[in-house]
Amino acid sequence: MTIRTRWNAARTRRWLRTCAPVGEEPLLVGKPTIYVYGGQVRIGNHLRLASRPVASHLVAGPRAVLHIGNNVSIGYGAAIAAHQHVHIGDGTRIGPFVIIMDTNFHGASGDQSIQHSCRPVTIGAGCRIGSRVTITRGVTIGDGAEILAGSVVSSTIPPGVCAAGGRARIIGRAGDMASRWDSAAAVLPDVLMASLDLESPPDLDSSPIPAHLLTYVRMQGVLRAIEDRFGLALDPAFAHEIETFADIAAAVQHALRERQDTGGL
Amino acid sequence: MTLKENVLRRWARLKEGPAWLTSSLQARFWLRGCDQVGANTRTFWRPNIENQGRIVIGARVRLNSNWAPIELVSGPHGVIDIGDGVYINYGSMISAHLRVQIGSNVMVGNYCIVADTETPGIGDPPGGPSIEPRPVEIGDGAWLAARVTVLPGSRIGAGAVIAAGSVVAGDIPPGHLAGGIPARILRAG
C-alpha cells in the first residue's frame, strides 16, 4: 500500500465520518458536502461519488434515512436530500447534477416545518439515471429502469422501462438504443400497454385485439396517449376502424411520415 | 489588421491585467498532465486534469476555471482532442473513455457536460453492467451555450449553435440552431 492510497483512504474516512455504516472501499473524487443532522446516511460497498468540478451534497434531516446500496456511482454536483427516507438500490448509476429529494424544498438546518410534506423516494437496483435529472418526492423507480438526461420524474416509473421528458413519460424499454427519443415502432407497444392497462407490451401483428379492449372509449384513450407521446392528432373516427394493433402502428407510421414531409415539428 | 484594431486589441489585453500576463505561464504548469499543448494556450485559475489516456490541446485555447474548475478526464483508452482557438467556460466537464473531438474555434458555455459515457469522470462501479462508450464529435466553430449536456454518440456539425439547457442526443447538422430536451432544430442556417 503506497502512501498515496493510505492518504486517500484516510481522507475518505474523514469525509464520510458522519455516515454510518459505510461499506468497503468507497471512492470519492473530490470532497462532498455531507450534512447529517439527526438522521442517518447508510452507504453500501464500493460507492463512487464525484464532487469535481462541482461538489455533491448528501443531506439527512432529523430521523431521516438516506440509504445508498452497493456498487452505486453518483456523478458530480448531485443534491440528494432525505428528510424522511430516500433509498437508492444496488448497482444504480446516477449522472451529474441530479437532484433527488423527498421534500419539495430544502429547509435550513434544524428547520422542522418541512417534515409533514415529505414522501419517501425509492430508486430500484440497476437503474441508470442520466445527467440533470430531477426526482421529486414520493417517486418510486423500478429495478433496471432508465431515465434519460434532463428529465423531471414526478410519478412512478415501472421496472425495466426507459423514461424521459419534462414530466417523465415511458418512451421505450431500458437499454434499447433504438428506442431512444424518436423511434416510434419501438415505443408504441409500451404506449399501448400503458393506455390499455395490459400486463405486457402487445405484439404489433395483425391478430385481432380482444373484444373487451376494443371499445370506442378505450380506443379514444389510445389515440389520446398517442397524441400525448408523439404529438400526432389522429382522426377520432379512426377509433371505429381499429381492429388490430397493426392498424394502429400503420396509422402512426403514416402520420409520422406525413409530418416529416411537412418539415417536422 | 489596421493600426486602430491592433491598438484596441492590445488595450483589451492590458485591461485584463495580470491574469493575461500570467495565464500563459500558468497554463504550462496546470496543463502539464496533457500530452500536447499548443502555443498561446491560456488558463484562468486551475483546471482539473486526470489523464490516463491522451489529451491533446491546440493553440490559442482558453480555459476559464474561475468560479468552478474545468474538468478534463480521459480513461485508459480515452482521447480528448481539442482544436485551436477553443474557449471553454467554467464548470464544464469533458470526459473521454473512447474519443471526444472538439473542432477549432468552438465555444463551450459554463456547466456543460461533454462525455462519451453516461457517468462522466468516474467510471462504472465494479460488478455493474458496463456500458459501451460512444464517441462524441463537435465540429469547427460550433457554439454550446450554458448548461448543455452532450450525450454519448452525439455529433454536432460545424457552426451549429445549441441553446442553453439543451440535451443533445444524436446528430445536429452544420450551421443550424438547435435547442430543447432532446435538442431539435429550431432554425436552419
Interface residues (C-beta under 8 A of the other chain):
Chain A: L27 V29 H46 R48 L49 A50 R52 P53 V54 N70 N71 V72 S73 G75 Y76 G91 R93 I94 G95 P96 F97 G126 R128 G130 S131 R132 L148 A149 G150 S151 A164 G165 G166 R180 W181 D182 G264 L265
Chain B: N48 S65 A68 P69 I70 E71 G91 S92 M93 Y111 I113 E118 T119 P120 G121 I122 G123 D124 P125 P126 G127 G128 P129 I131 R147 T149 L151 G165 V167 A169 G170 I181 P182 R184 I185
